[in-house]
Amino acid sequence: DGYTGTNFNRPGFQQMLEDMEMGYISTIIVKDSSRFGRNYLEVGQYTDYYFPENNIRFIAINDCIDSENGEDELAPFRNVMNEMMARDISRKVRSAHRIRGNMGEPLSQPPYGYMKSPENKKKWIIDTEAAEVVRDIYRMCLDGMGNEAIAGELQRREILIPMAYWQSKGLNRGGKKTQPNPYKWCKTTVQKILCQQEYCGDVINFKTYSKNFKNKTRIDNPVENWKIFKDVHEPIIDRDTWETVQKLTARTK
């Protein structure tokens, strides 16, 4: 769940691949070939070469495919159609994504200090506990403390880092989850908080993009391509303070 069939970097598939290489698996059964994968080149690599070489039987129930019955001449065409379907779905999703983003709907998860409104998931409201930490970070910056010193102070106070804080609230957020010390802030996290314009009450869409539906790596978008909507939600930091902090941090870069 939550992983695209257009690539094979799915945890479940990688575990199955390890089991195949260890010789634990002799048969793979899928509902249809699209459930195995939607990248026709990689699917063909497995079904035409890897499985036969390793004596693995492949069955796709709805497609009436069973490798024990010999080669299926239509399988390559099905694989191409499955990828084309994934491409078409991705195009429609991107189009809807762009329309929502141009209308001012937040496309990203709310940053540390905000949370989604229980009444309207498209709106951000202030998370009182985390917002106070954000205000403290800005106050310390205005007092002349550097990012590393601020991070050290937060660790001394045993303030949970954003990921640990979200986990403590039962929120599943993307990002690194392997930090053994939940209080160990790093200066890059502090720097990110100090430069986020969203704390002024703004929504900023299209900060990143991906090249295509197969490659999910996010790439930074040039600032001129951002879509900025001001004063959409309640600010945590007033705009004058935020702009002052930008000037202070610019000097230290």
N, C-alpha and C positions, 0 to 999 in steps of 0.2 A: 504494500500500500504506500502510495506517495512517491513511487519510483516509476520513471517512464520506461516504456518498452523499446524506445528508440536507441538505447545503449545497454550494454551488459554489465555496467558497474553497479548492479543491484546487489545488496548484501546477500539476499537469498540465493541468487544465481551464482555468486562467487563461492558460497558455501557448497552448492551443488557441484560446481566445477571442481572444487578440491576433492569432494567425495568421488567424483568420476575418475580423477587422476589417481586416487588411491585404490580404485577398483571396487568400490562399494556399490556402484550403481550399474545395473545391466539393462534397465528399461526406463525411459522417460515418457510420461503420458501428460498431454496437455489438452485443454478443451478444444482449441484450434491453434493453428500455427502462429497467429498474431499474438497469442498469449505467451509464446516462447520468446518472440522478439519481433520488432518492426523495422529492423535495419536489414534489408535484403541481402547485402553482402556478407554480414556476419552470420545471419541465420543460415545462409547457404554454406558458409565455411564449416559450420557445425554439422548440418544435416548431410552434406555431400562428402565431407572428408573426415572430420573428427569422430563422429559416431561410428561410421563403418570401420575405421582403423582401430577403434577401441571396442568393437563388438557390442555397441550399445544400441538397443532397439528404440526407435522413436515412433510414437503413436500420437496423432492429432485426431481426436475423435470426430469433431464436426466436419473436418476436411476429408474424412475417410482415408487418412494416411497411416500406413503401417509399413515400416521399412522392411519387415520380414516378407512382405508381398512383392518386393522389388522396387525399382526406382519409379517415382511418380513424376511423369513428364510435366504435369501442371504445377508442381510445387514452386518452381522458380517464378512463375507468373503470379501465383498467390502471394509470394514474398514481396514482389514489386508492388502489388496492389495494397498490401498491408502498410508498406512504407508510404505510399502515396496518400493513404487514408490518414496516417499520422501527420503527414505534412499539411494536409488540408485542415485537420483539426487545429494544428498549431497556428496556421494562418488566421483562422477564425478567432482563436483565443487572443492572439496578438492584436487583432483589429478591435475586439471588445475592450481589451486592456488599454489600448491607446485612447479609445473614446472616453472611458471612465477617467483616465488620467487627465485628459484635456478638459474635463468637466470639473476638476478639482477634488475628485475622490482620492483619498490616500491609497497609493498602490503598495506601500510597504507596511511592515509591522510598525507599531508605534515605538519610538525610541524609549530608552530607559528614562523614567519620569512620567511617562504617559501610559495609558491603557485604553483598550476599546470600550466604548460605552455599552453597558448591558442592554440599553434600549435601542441603540443604533450602532451596529458594528462598523459602519462607515465613518463614525465620529470618534475622535480621541478626547478623553478626559484626563485630568491630572490624577496621577497616582501619588497621593499625599506623601507617603513614606519615602518613595524614591525621589520625588521632586525636591524634598528637603535636602537630600544628598547632592542633587544637581546644583541647588542654590549655594550650598556650602562650597562646592568645587569652584563656582564662579567667584564667591567671596574670597577664597584663598588665592585665586589668580589675581584678583584686584589688589590683594595685600602684598603682591610681589613674589609669591611662591611659584616655583617652576613645576612642570608636570610631574617630574620624578618625586619632588618633595610632597606634592599633593597626594600622589599615589601612596607614599610612605605613611602619611598622616591618616589616610583612610584605612590602611592596613592596621595601623596602631589602634584605631578606634574599633577595629573588627567590624567594618562595614562590608556586607556581602557584595562581591562583584556582581555586575548585572546578570550574568548567566546563572550564578548561584541564587540570586534573588528571585529570578523568574522561576527557577526550579522549585524554590521554597513555596512559591505561590501556585504550583501545579501547572505552570504555563510551559508549553513545548515550543521553544524558540530555536531557530537555526544558529549554528556557530559552534565553537570549540567547547566541548563538555568534559575534557580530560584534566582540567586544572585541579590538582590535588588539594590546594589550599584555597578555600572559598573566599578568603579575605585578601588574597594577594593581587592587589590592583597593579596594573602596568601603566606606564606613562602614555602608551598609545591609546589606551581606553580613555584616559583623562583628556588627551588631546582631541579625540573624536567628540567627546561630550562638549568641550569648549568651542568647537567649531560648528556645531549643528544648529542651523538657522531655525529648525523646527521648534526650538525652545522659545522663540519669539511669538509663536502662535501660527506659523506658516506651514503650508503643505508644499513639499517639493517633490515633483514626480520626474521620472526618467533620468535619475542620477546615474543609472547603469543600464546596460543592455546586453543581450546575448547575440552572437553572430547568426545562429540558425537554430532550428528545432532539435538538431542532433547534439549540439554543443551547448551545455547549460552554464558554462563558465560566464560569470558576470564581468563585464568590461566597463570601466569608468567612462561616462559620457562627458564630452566637453560641456563646460558650464553654460555656454550659449544655447545648448540643446535642452537644458532643464526647463521645466514648466513650474513657475512659482506662483502660489496663491497666498496672499498675505492675510493675516488676522482671521484665520479659519477657526481655530480653537483657542482656548484660554492659554495665554502665555505663562511659562514658568519664569522666564527671564525677560525683563523689559528690554525693548529694542536698543535704547541708548546704552544700557549695560553690555548687551551682547556686542554692539559695535565697538565699544571701548575695549572689550576683551580681545576682539579680532585684531585691533591695532597693537595691543600688548603682545599677543602671541606671534604676530607677524615679525616683530623685532627680534624674537628669540629663535626664529627659524633660520 
